[in-house]
Amino acid sequence: MEARLQRRIQRYGWDLAAAAYERAWQAQLTSAHTRLLACAAPGAGEAVLDVACGTGLVTFAAAQAVGPQGRVLGVDLSAQMLAAAQDRARDRECGNTHFARMDAEHLDLPDASFDVVLCALGLMFLPDPERAVREMRRVLRPGGRLAIAVWGERVRCVWSSVFPIVDAEVVSEVCPHFFRMGQGDALARACTDAGLIDIEQHRFSAILDYADADEACRAAFVGGPVALAWSRLDEAARTRVRARYLESIRPWQVAAGFRMPAEFVVVAARVG
């Protein structure tokens, strides 16, 4: 897929997903977010950049860690995700937290301007994730820390069956390289190639819990990366796609709900 088209699909897809995202995914991503923050360990008074921040789930946790003397900037390509994050910042009266619309592959930020850079499950959507890692490295100060989380191996992420099911209904693939950075040591290699050192990789399993079929489908179709494609399907196609997806995850049904295995990879590194 041409890079400009991929960015446009992701931007408008996540605009559509903004309203449903936290309800659909906050609980499911907690283990990955917790591990990411533990690896980066933002501290009091530090400057933190949260790349592909979405609605701010990691941003606000980092803001609490750095305290009023620190600062956190969240950047994302989706204007609607950022609007939701800004609303949350006002509600929480987070004076040390700011947001800006920005492409992760072209960060409009000075060199060596942050102590910590975080990227929680956003790298998979980019046309050139290696370039984004180099940009994150560029804005880190000497001794600065980077932590990135991605989904792991496709075969260990049960919900990934949604991609071929939706792709069969649309012209372009929704996320053609979604699991590439979670394969083997691909993410760690990208950090090495960017000039980072002391690289540590953590690969771990999780269970995605959904109370019922509606909740599982909301996460897959409305609050996730296929939201734009879903919005353009007619009712017949939606009925067909929903039925196929539910059949694909049927082995993990428990009573009315679903307990679906998944895998995450978190890589931590620093600047020498």
Backbone hydrogen bonds in HBPLUS format (Angstrom, degrees):
<---DONOR---> <-ACCEPTOR-->    atom                        ^
c    i                          cat <-CA-CA->   ^        H-A-AA   ^      H-
h    n   atom  resd res      DA  || num        DHA   H-A  angle D-A-AA Bond
n    s   type  num  typ     dist DA aas  dist angle  dist       angle   num
A0006-GLN N   A0002-GLU O   2.98 MM   4  6.28 158.7  2.02 155.7 162.7     1
A0007-ARG N   A0003-ALA O   2.97 MM   4  6.25 160.2  2.01 154.3 158.6     2
A0008-ARG N   A0004-ARG O   3.03 MM   4  6.27 157.5  2.09 145.3 151.7     3
A0009-ILE N   A0005-LEU O   2.89 MM   4  6.14 163.5  1.92 155.9 159.9     4
A0010-GLN N   A0006-GLN O   2.99 MM   4  6.20 162.7  2.02 149.7 154.3     5
A0011-ARG N   A0007-ARG O   2.80 MM   4  5.98 162.2  1.83 151.2 156.8     6
A0012-TYR N   A0008-ARG O   3.02 MM   4  6.18 178.2  2.02 158.4 157.8     7
A0013-GLY N   A0009-ILE O   2.86 MM   4  5.76 148.4  1.96 141.2 151.5     8
A0014-TRP N   A0010-GLN O   2.95 MM   4  5.98 164.2  1.98 148.3 151.6     9
A0015-ASP N   A0011-ARG O   2.99 MM   4  6.21 141.2  2.15 139.1 150.7    10
A0016-LEU N   A0012-TYR O   3.11 MM   4  6.32 156.7  2.17 142.8 147.2    11
A0017-ALA N   A0013-GLY O   3.02 MM   4  6.27 139.8  2.19 136.8 148.8    12
A0018-ALA N   A0014-TRP O   3.07 MM   4  5.93 124.0  2.40 139.7 149.4    13
A0020-ALA N   A0017-ALA O   3.05 MM   3  5.59 129.8  2.31 114.5 127.1    14
A0021-TYR N   A0017-ALA O   2.95 MM   4  5.69 129.0  2.22 157.6 171.9    15
A0024-ALA N   A0020-ALA O   2.98 MM   4  6.00 153.0  2.05 155.2 163.6    16
A0025-TRP N   A0021-TYR O   2.82 MM   4  5.82 150.2  1.91 157.3 165.2    17
A0026-GLN N   A0022-GLU O   2.98 MM   4  4.84 158.4  2.03 128.3 133.4    18
A0029-LEU N   A0025-TRP O   3.03 MM   4  6.10 141.0  2.19 158.8 167.1    19
A0030-THR N   A0027-ALA O   3.43 MM   3  5.36 163.5  2.46 101.1 105.9    20
A0033-HIS N   A0029-LEU O   2.96 MM   4  6.20 165.9  1.98 162.3 166.8    21
A0034-THR N   A0030-THR O   2.85 MM   4  5.97 162.6  1.88 155.2 159.9    22
A0035-ARG N   A0031-SER O   3.10 MM   4  6.22 163.0  2.13 143.4 147.5    23
A0036-LEU N   A0032-ALA O   2.96 MM   4  6.10 160.0  2.00 148.7 154.7    24
A0037-LEU N   A0033-HIS O   3.02 MM   4  6.23 168.5  2.03 154.1 156.0    25
A0038-ALA N   A0034-THR O   3.01 MM   4  6.16 152.9  2.08 145.4 153.5    26
A0039-CYS N   A0035-ARG O   2.97 MM   4  6.17 151.7  2.05 148.0 155.0    27
A0040-ALA N   A0036-LEU O   3.07 MM   4  6.36 156.6  2.13 150.3 156.4    28
A0041-ALA N   A0037-LEU O   2.78 MM   4  5.65 153.3  1.85 145.8 153.8    29
A0046-GLU N   A0043-GLY O   3.16 MM   3  5.81 160.1  2.20 143.5 142.7    30
A0045-GLY N   A0066-VAL O   2.80 MM  21  5.17 162.2  1.83 141.7 137.4    31
A0071-ARG N   A0046-GLU O   3.10 MM  25  6.55 156.4  2.16 140.4 144.7    32
A0115-ASP N   A0047-ALA O   2.86 MM  68  5.28 144.6  1.99 134.7 145.8    33
A0116-VAL N   A0047-ALA O   3.15 MM  69  6.49 153.1  2.23 156.9 159.9    34
A0048-VAL N   A0071-ARG O   2.86 MM  23  6.29 160.8  1.90 155.2 161.6    35
A0073-LEU N   A0048-VAL O   2.89 MM  25  6.35 158.9  1.94 159.7 165.3    36
A0049-LEU N   A0116-VAL O   2.89 MM  67  6.33 155.3  1.96 150.7 158.5    37
A0118-LEU N   A0049-LEU O   2.77 MM  69  6.16 162.3  1.80 165.1 171.0    38
A0050-ASP N   A0073-LEU O   2.82 MM  23  6.13 166.7  1.83 157.8 160.5    39
A0075-VAL N   A0050-ASP O   2.95 MM  25  6.29 164.2  1.98 162.5 163.7    40
A0051-VAL N   A0118-LEU O   2.78 MM  67  6.05 164.1  1.80 167.1 161.5    41
A0052-ALA N   A0075-VAL O   2.81 MM  23  5.67 118.7  2.19 136.5 154.6    42
A0053-CYS N   A0075-VAL O   2.94 MM  22  5.67 160.3  1.98 140.2 145.1    43
A0056-GLY N   A0053-CYS O   3.03 MM   3  5.35 159.3  2.07 135.1 135.8    44
A0060-PHE N   A0056-GLY O   3.06 MM   4  5.89 172.9  2.06 150.8 149.2    45
A0062-ALA N   A0058-VAL O   2.96 MM   4  6.21 158.1  2.01 157.4 163.5    46
A0063-ALA N   A0059-THR O   2.91 MM   4  6.18 149.9  2.00 144.8 154.1    47
A0064-GLN N   A0060-PHE O   3.06 MM   4  6.25 151.2  2.15 140.9 147.1    48
A0065-ALA N   A0061-ALA O   3.16 MM   4  6.42 149.0  2.26 139.4 147.7    49
A0066-VAL N   A0062-ALA O   2.99 MM   4  6.31 152.4  2.07 154.2 160.5    50
A0067-GLY N   A0063-ALA O   3.09 MM   4  6.10 138.8  2.26 140.4 150.4    51
A0070-GLY N   A0067-GLY O   3.02 MM   3  5.47 155.8  2.08 114.5 122.2    52
A0072-VAL N   A0096-ASN O   2.82 MM  24  6.20 154.2  1.89 165.6 172.3    53
A0098-HIS N   A0072-VAL O   2.94 MM  26  6.36 155.7  2.00 160.1 168.1    54
A0074-GLY N   A0098-HIS O   2.84 MM  24  6.27 163.1  1.86 154.6 158.6    55
A0100-ALA N   A0074-GLY O   2.97 MM  26  6.46 147.4  2.08 156.8 164.4    56
A0076-ASP N   A0100-ALA O   3.35 MM  24  6.87 144.2  2.49 145.4 154.6    57
A0102-MET N   A0076-ASP O   2.96 MM  26  5.42 150.8  2.05 120.1 129.2    58
A0082-LEU N   A0078-SER O   3.16 MM   4  6.37 160.2  2.20 145.5 151.0    59
A0083-ALA N   A0079-ALA O   2.90 MM   4  6.11 148.6  2.00 142.1 151.1    60
A0084-ALA N   A0080-GLN O   3.07 MM   4  6.29 155.9  2.13 144.0 149.3    61
A0085-ALA N   A0081-MET O   3.02 MM   4  6.32 152.9  2.09 144.3 152.1    62
A0086-GLN N   A0082-LEU O   2.81 MM   4  6.06 158.1  1.86 153.2 158.9    63
A0087-ASP N   A0083-ALA O   3.00 MM   4  6.22 151.8  2.08 144.1 151.4    64
A0088-ARG N   A0084-ALA O   3.09 MM   4  6.36 156.0  2.15 144.6 150.7    65
A0089-ALA N   A0085-ALA O   2.90 MM   4  6.21 151.6  1.98 147.7 156.1    66
A0090-ARG N   A0086-GLN O   3.03 MM   4  6.30 155.3  2.10 147.6 152.9    67
A0091-ASP N   A0087-ASP O   2.99 MM   4  6.25 161.7  2.02 149.5 154.8    68
A0092-ARG N   A0088-ARG O   2.91 MM   4  6.08 150.3  2.00 147.7 155.5    69
A0093-GLU N   A0089-ALA O   2.89 MM   4  5.81 112.8  2.35 133.3 149.6    70
A0094-CYS N   A0089-ALA O   3.03 MM   5  5.20 165.7  2.05 147.0 151.6    71
A0093-GLU N   A0090-ARG O   3.14 MM   3  4.89 145.8  2.26  94.3 104.6    72
A0097-THR N   A0094-CYS O   3.38 MM   3  5.58 162.6  2.41 113.2 113.5    73
A0106-HIS N   A0103-ASP O   2.94 MM   3  5.30 155.9  2.00 112.8 120.8    74
A0112-ALA N   A0138-ARG O   3.01 MM  26  6.30 168.0  2.02 142.6 141.6    75
A0113-SER N   A0139-VAL O   2.79 MM  26  5.37 131.5  2.02 121.1 130.2    76
A0114-PHE N   A0139-VAL O   2.94 MM  25  6.08 139.2  2.11 159.2 168.9    77
A0141-ARG N   A0114-PHE O   2.88 MM  27  5.76 156.5  1.94 164.2 159.8    78
A0145-ARG N   A0115-ASP O   2.87 MM  30  6.37 153.4  1.94 154.6 155.8    79
A0117-VAL N   A0145-ARG O   2.88 MM  28  6.40 152.8  1.95 157.0 165.7    80
A0147-ALA N   A0117-VAL O   3.04 MM  30  6.54 150.9  2.13 158.9 167.8    81
A0119-CYS N   A0147-ALA O   3.06 MM  28  6.53 136.2  2.25 154.1 160.1    82
A0149-ALA N   A0119-CYS O   2.88 MM  30  6.30 162.7  1.91 161.6 163.0    83
A0121-LEU N   A0149-ALA O   2.81 MM  28  5.20 147.3  1.92 129.3 136.1    84
A0125-PHE N   A0122-GLY O   3.30 MM   3  5.99 160.4  2.34 118.7 123.2    85
A0126-LEU N   A0123-LEU O   3.29 MM   3  5.74 169.4  2.31 116.5 119.7    86
A0131-ARG N   A0128-ASP O   3.14 MM   3  5.52 125.0  2.45 106.3 118.9    87
A0132-ALA N   A0128-ASP O   3.31 MM   4  6.72 154.2  2.38 147.0 154.2    88
A0133-VAL N   A0129-PRO O   2.99 MM   4  6.34 152.4  2.07 149.9 156.7    89
A0134-ARG N   A0130-GLU O   3.07 MM   4  6.38 154.4  2.13 145.8 152.5    90
A0135-GLU N   A0131-ARG O   2.95 MM   4  6.29 149.9  2.04 147.8 156.5    91
A0136-MET N   A0132-ALA O   2.92 MM   4  6.25 154.4  1.99 149.3 156.2    92
A0137-ARG N   A0133-VAL O   2.93 MM   4  6.21 156.6  1.99 148.0 154.5    93
A0138-ARG N   A0134-ARG O   2.90 MM   4  6.14 148.4  2.01 142.5 151.4    94
A0139-VAL N   A0135-GLU O   3.23 MM   4  6.53 150.9  2.31 150.4 155.1    95
A0140-LEU N   A0137-ARG O   3.24 MM   3  5.38 157.4  2.30 104.7 111.5    96
A0144-GLY N   A0141-ARG O   2.75 MM   3  5.03 154.5  1.81 140.0 140.1    97
A0143-GLY N   A0271-VAL O   3.04 MM 128  4.87 133.6  2.27 110.3 123.3    98
A0271-VAL N   A0144-GLY O   2.85 MM 127  5.35 150.7  1.93 151.5 159.1    99
A0146-LEU N   A0269-ALA O   2.85 MM 123  5.23 170.8  1.85 145.8 146.7   100
A0269-ALA N   A0146-LEU O   2.90 MM 123  5.23 153.4  1.97 151.2 154.2   101
A0148-ILE N   A0267-VAL O   2.94 MM 119  5.40 159.4  1.99 151.6 157.9   102
A0267-VAL N   A0148-ILE O   2.88 MM 119  5.40 158.1  1.92 157.0 162.5   103
A0150-VAL N   A0265-VAL O   2.85 MM 115  5.36 157.6  1.90 155.3 163.0   104
A0265-VAL N   A0150-VAL O   2.84 MM 115  5.36 163.1  1.87 157.9 158.0   105
A0152-GLY N   A0263-GLU O   2.72 MM 111  4.79 162.0  1.75 127.4 123.2   106
A0156-ARG N   A0153-GLU O   2.96 MM   3  5.42 150.2  2.05 112.4 121.8   107
A0157-CYS N   A0154-ARG O   3.01 MM   3  5.23 166.3  2.03 115.0 117.5   108
A0160-SER N   A0157-CYS O   2.99 MM   3  5.74 163.5  2.02 123.7 129.1   109
A0158-VAL N   A0261-PRO O   3.11 MM 103  5.88 160.6  2.15 155.3 160.2   110
A0161-SER N   A0158-VAL O   3.38 MM   3  6.47 170.5  2.39 128.8 128.9   111
A0162-VAL N   A0159-TRP O   3.09 MM   3  6.15 171.2  2.09 129.9 131.6   112
A0163-PHE N   A0160-SER O   3.09 MM   3  5.89 153.7  2.16 122.8 126.9   113
A0166-VAL N   A0162-VAL O   2.98 MM   4  6.11 161.5  2.01 153.1 157.1   114
A0167-ASP N   A0163-PHE O   2.78 MM   4  5.85 165.6  1.80 159.5 164.6   115
A0168-ALA N   A0164-PRO O   3.12 MM   4  6.07 140.3  2.29 135.6 142.6   116
A0169-GLU N   A0166-VAL O   2.84 MM   3  5.39 158.6  1.88 117.7 125.1   117
A0170-VAL N   A0167-ASP O   3.32 MM   3  5.30 157.6  2.37 102.2 108.4   118
A0178-PHE N   A0175-CYS O   3.39 MM   3  5.31 163.2  2.42 118.6 114.7   119
A0180-ARG N   A0177-HIS O   3.20 MM   3  5.47 164.3  2.22 114.4 119.2   120
A0182-GLY N   A0179-PHE O   3.17 MM   3  5.34 145.2  2.30 103.5 113.8   121
A0183-GLN N   A0180-ARG O   3.27 MM   3  5.55 166.2  2.29 109.2 113.0   122
A0186-ALA N   A0183-GLN O   2.98 MM   3  5.84 169.6  1.99 154.6 158.1   123
A0189-ARG N   A0185-ASP O   2.85 MM   4  6.08 157.1  1.90 158.2 165.2   124
A0190-ALA N   A0186-ALA O   3.04 MM   4  6.29 151.4  2.12 143.1 150.6   125
A0191-CYS N   A0187-LEU O   3.12 MM   4  6.44 149.8  2.22 146.1 153.6   126
A0192-THR N   A0188-ALA O   2.98 MM   4  6.31 155.1  2.05 147.7 154.8   127
A0193-ASP N   A0189-ARG O   2.82 MM   4  6.04 166.7  1.84 156.5 159.7   128
A0194-ALA N   A0190-ALA O   3.07 MM   4  6.18 131.4  2.32 132.8 144.9   129
A0194-ALA N   A0191-CYS O   3.21 MM   3  5.05 130.2  2.47  90.9 104.2   130
A0196-LEU N   A0191-CYS O   3.10 MM   5  5.55 160.1  2.14 160.7 154.9   131
A0195-GLY N   A0192-THR O   2.96 MM   3  5.30 160.2  2.00 111.1 117.3   132
A0197-ILE N   A0270-ARG O   2.82 MM  73  5.44 172.1  1.83 161.9 164.3   133
A0270-ARG N   A0197-ILE O   2.98 MM  73  5.44 156.6  2.04 149.5 154.3   134
A0200-GLU N   A0268-ALA O   2.86 MM  68  5.24 160.1  1.90 153.7 159.0   135
A0268-ALA N   A0200-GLU O   2.88 MM  68  5.24 158.4  1.93 151.5 158.1   136
A0202-HIS N   A0266-VAL O   2.75 MM  64  5.11 154.9  1.81 151.8 160.2   137
A0266-VAL N   A0202-HIS O   2.81 MM  64  5.11 162.4  1.84 149.7 155.5   138
A0204-PHE N   A0264-PHE O   3.03 MM  60  5.58 161.5  2.06 152.7 158.6   139
A0264-PHE N   A0204-PHE O   2.92 MM  60  5.58 167.5  1.94 168.1 171.8   140
A0206-ALA N   A0262-ALA O   2.92 MM  56  5.21 151.8  2.00 141.2 140.1   141
A0262-ALA N   A0206-ALA O   2.89 MM  56  5.21 142.2  2.03 155.1 151.0   142
A0208-LEU N   A0260-MET O   2.77 MM  52  4.96 173.3  1.77 144.2 146.2   143
A0260-MET N   A0208-LEU O   2.92 MM  52  4.96 167.9  1.93 143.5 141.4   144
A0210-TYR N   A0258-PHE O   2.89 MM  48  5.12 160.3  1.92 155.5 158.1   145
A0258-PHE N   A0210-TYR O   2.86 MM  48  5.12 155.3  1.93 142.4 148.6   146
A0216-ALA N   A0212-ASP O   3.13 MM   4  6.43 159.9  2.17 151.3 157.0   147
A0217-CYS N   A0213-ALA O   2.93 MM   4  6.09 159.4  1.97 151.4 156.8   148
A0218-ARG N   A0214-ASP O   2.85 MM   4  5.99 150.3  1.94 145.1 153.8   149
A0219-ALA N   A0215-GLU O   3.19 MM   4  6.39 160.7  2.23 146.8 150.4   150
A0220-ALA N   A0216-ALA O   3.19 MM   4  6.40 156.7  2.25 140.8 147.2   151
A0221-PHE N   A0217-CYS O   2.84 MM   4  5.83 165.9  1.86 156.4 159.1   152
A0222-VAL N   A0218-ARG O   2.96 MM   4  5.05 144.5  2.09 126.1 137.3   153
A0223-GLY N   A0218-ARG O   2.92 MM   5  6.16 154.9  1.98 163.6 165.6   154
A0227-ALA N   A0224-GLY O   3.25 MM   3  5.77 155.7  2.31 124.1 124.1   155
A0230-TRP N   A0226-VAL O   2.93 MM   4  6.13 167.1  1.94 161.9 166.2   156
A0231-SER N   A0227-ALA O   2.95 MM   4  6.10 151.6  2.03 144.7 151.8   157
A0232-ARG N   A0229-ALA O   3.08 MM   3  5.38 144.4  2.21 105.0 115.2   158
A0233-LEU N   A0230-TRP O   3.22 MM   3  5.37 163.7  2.24 107.8 112.8   159
A0238-ARG N   A0234-ASP O   2.90 MM   4  6.19 159.6  1.95 157.3 164.0   160
A0239-THR N   A0235-GLU O   2.94 MM   4  6.10 160.1  1.98 147.4 152.4   161
A0240-ARG N   A0236-ALA O   3.05 MM   4  6.26 157.0  2.11 144.2 150.6   162
A0241-VAL N   A0237-ALA O   2.83 MM   4  6.01 166.0  1.85 155.6 159.1   163
A0242-ARG N   A0238-ARG O   2.88 MM   4  5.93 168.1  1.89 151.0 154.9   164
A0243-ALA N   A0239-THR O   3.11 MM   4  6.18 162.5  2.14 143.0 147.9   165
A0244-ARG N   A0240-ARG O   3.05 MM   4  6.27 158.9  2.09 147.8 153.5   166
A0245-TYR N   A0241-VAL O   2.88 MM   4  6.09 159.6  1.92 154.5 160.2   167
A0246-LEU N   A0242-ARG O   2.94 MM   4  6.14 171.3  1.95 156.2 158.5   168
A0247-GLU N   A0243-ALA O   3.03 MM   4  6.16 150.3  2.12 141.8 150.1   169
A0248-SER N   A0244-ARG O   3.00 MM   4  6.21 146.8  2.11 141.1 150.0   170
A0248-SER N   A0245-TYR O   3.00 MM   3  5.03 117.2  2.40  95.2 111.1   171
A0249-ILE N   A0245-TYR O   3.13 MM   4  6.49 137.6  2.32 148.8 159.8   172
A0250-ARG N   A0247-GLU O   3.32 MM   3  5.04 159.8  2.37  96.8 102.6   173
A0252-TRP N   A0249-ILE O   2.99 MM   3  5.73 158.1  2.04 123.3 129.9   174
A0253-GLN N   A0250-ARG O   3.03 MM   3  5.25 161.2  2.07 121.5 120.0   175
A0259-ARG N   A0252-TRP O   2.92 MM   7  5.55 163.3  1.94 163.0 163.2   176
A0254-VAL N   A0257-GLY O   2.79 MM   3  5.26 157.6  1.84 126.8 134.7   177
A0257-GLY N   A0254-VAL O   2.95 MM   3  5.26 135.5  2.15 143.3 135.7   178
